Amino acid sequence: MSWRALLFLPPIAVGIVLFMWMTKGDDSPILADVPEAALAVRVSTVAPQDFVATASGFGRVKAIETWHAISQVSGRALEVSPDVVVGELVKAGALLVRIDPRDYEIALSKAKTGVASARAGLQELDAVSANTKATLELEQEIEAFYQTELDRQLALLERGTVSQATLDKARRTLLIQQKMVLGLKNTLTLVPVQKQSLQASLGARLAEQEEAERALSNIEIRAPFDGRVVKADVAVQEFVRSGNTLLVMDNTAASEITAEFQPNVISSLFRSASVEIRAKSMDLTDLRALSRVLKSLKLKAQIEVTAGKETYVWSATIMRVNGATDFSTGTLGVVVRIDGPGRPNPLILRPPLMNGSFARVTLTAPKRADTILVDRDALRLATDGSQFVYIANSVQRLERRNITLGPISGRHVVVTGGLEAGDTLVLSDPQPAIQGMLLDPVQMDRVQ
């Protein structure tokens, strides 16, 4: 063997020695134990507090009553009040427009003449009837006499003491008298028909008189209430036709707002305001039930109108629920009333509430004490649809807590079960959320 073949042995031996030295056993640990890191989260201590549920909706201010002055007669406008100007205030009973009455005075005079004529005709007919009855009695006596005379002539003819010509004359005289009596009876028979005709004529004349009197009473248009003129379309000496709208007035005694609320918001407010319906679902299609609820709850209403940078507030009264749910928005209308909206308040420099203004309506339920509230952002939704929250337990570890929710108000929700005073509610959303993970709570102000 050549000695050159042994030259590779020393490098191999050195490599083996180095490998054995690098891989020799070491009883010391490779890595030291890593301490558990705590996740910083925002928390709030659960504490019962007073709770006032509110709900807000929006709507337009409008008068409780709008009156359209529609002319019921035609003619020239002889008088027009100077207050018949858009924006002017008028008092109840004030004369606004007076129409020329002459045509209707003439019509009334004619109608009264027709009534008098018809009544005179009835009186004349009564007199004719009485005279005819008296004449008939007399003619009937004469007829009886002629009948007796004819009977006597017949007896004489049988004894042969009178001629046939004398008997015929007596019979002819009796027939003439009977014809006269029959004519008088026929006249009396026609009296009821004639009287009925005259009474109908009298009724027509009386109707004409009443129509003329009503037309004459309608020549003056007066304000039915204290109000503000919002439209005026009449001038002095202008010809007015029956059916023309001369002016429009809004009642200034009160205004109404139909505020639109989301059904879930108003239902939550109702449940907040009443213990009896707190745990029940509200049927918003039963308007009678809703009206009864409104009357039984002690809700307060407030109107807010913003003008520039200023917001003005009025107190209002809840009146009723609107007749139907809005088809396009699905909202429910609640009608509130403001008394004396046009009266300015110099003490607080508040302007009058004008019709047509866009207003915010806030309904407020009575205060409820010892209520647990949580921020809606702290709520979590389980896969089965139930609600839960995270809390930090006594050893500052994450714990899941199932809860029972009550009504919702704004960004807060009432918790009726699952949380107690003193619990530490986790407001943050821990990612990932691992049950039992260590937390580093950062205390925040409690829910207000």
Steps between C-alpha positions, in 0.01 A plus 500: 500500500627847419547738792312763298173310557523572874516877465118546529481337849618797709228741369232238567622449853500873569144525368383216725656660807338836423156337446519311830595819685213699351237235566599396848206507758417814709270474803417879502162601332520634147224769551392668820122510598318805333263695739122522390418832334184686612274656232412863570125558473265784585261410785219661696360406838130410484299724733120551516393851406201709406380445145278723286394346171454733206402471134537763230308553179461778247208672332356825368307751711148562376191675634239292677244650263518670162192688379428572134261791451298381199233735372149354503353785295595701193534877477733796536716521811380828656730477804831321563664534841850655499608198708443270202871496425732202517660482843248722680329382819121529523264458794210256511181661368677775306337598170733400218296534178152643424333426165234720334164384646263676257430201271420283800280765660294508179483120491384498862229757426373292208501187713301672775246620241464146369443371852232761564330417169494128575359559846231730355408228250455253786280745688292562188459126446383456859243776451379348171470161668292643786270690260457194280402288799237754604365524146489122473286472811253751359488337158447161660194640682368633170567160343298333774212743437505425124504127577187542719330700225576227245358234731179709544461542122536124453220435752274752324578345162384163628167657605482676162491850638822628322639464156813317395658831395476634855670183631782530245560861598536403866741220411710739287519756778621227743770383259631854458520535876677164539756609241571815698545302822735260324708791370537640851608158631759473223633843592543389863671179382764704315572722801752258670694463175507875445604553863783246465623681189493836678681353802771362272531841339523658845776254593694593187462871575613444860805311374578789264468740793732291717751473216493877452540557875796261515661666200452836666657371822804378302593837354720564805805281567630516857798335666394181683797513739812697587736429217762608252427569133715271286335572165293793369334513157232771509488877448238775534255522206626169364225268378487187713353179370339238716762236583800734480756474783542856626755439775656231719561525875695287750376466856759652732362343819719192461719309257563131446798298388478148367841370598623185326661234721655167415271225638775333703594834660146590604433145618813509715390832649158360589657200671732731692213714622272229633572205724194317371614500138875498560542132422237484227535556130294788364260446210549824311213421263245521782451876502230487768734318734776749424267790576405339832869454580570865419226612737615271781870587480633818652708592198619855448551661163739778402531688171833630373542730201844611383542844345858570404716423801211527747265223610162592648294269719124469562306264723234292326220257576474155347160470331474177303664250268463573131255290302751291301863402467683683222515270197836623369697537826319261732492765772221557750354848545438642848304826513598760759335836564649838597261756649554865408791446261472849357546677833859628533676464833702817569642357823703239313511684167326212327332576168154368411478147367406537135299248304709310248808493723695173513510388864652230713259333741645326806282271712624436852392219732489534880830445682583144607734455797755220561532407135804326353606653169771390263635656186371330187860462377564264792239251380611186318290270283533122531459263208157397633385864499520554875667806653795490738774722641856451617594575859827500690461262795654539844842374378497728195427227249255511209158346563193478281165594659160441339256784563133588458428829326227752566409811301754689292548874533750672274844340534407327827300187574336393824618166639231319697701188582854360495688798647522618856629811670877485534566285193786623281366533147749472213432775248775410253471216251793268587658338196528210527245452779622202700310395811728537805757722332675747729381860474649835587185705576500872424215657698269734307220726624178311562206529260324830523 
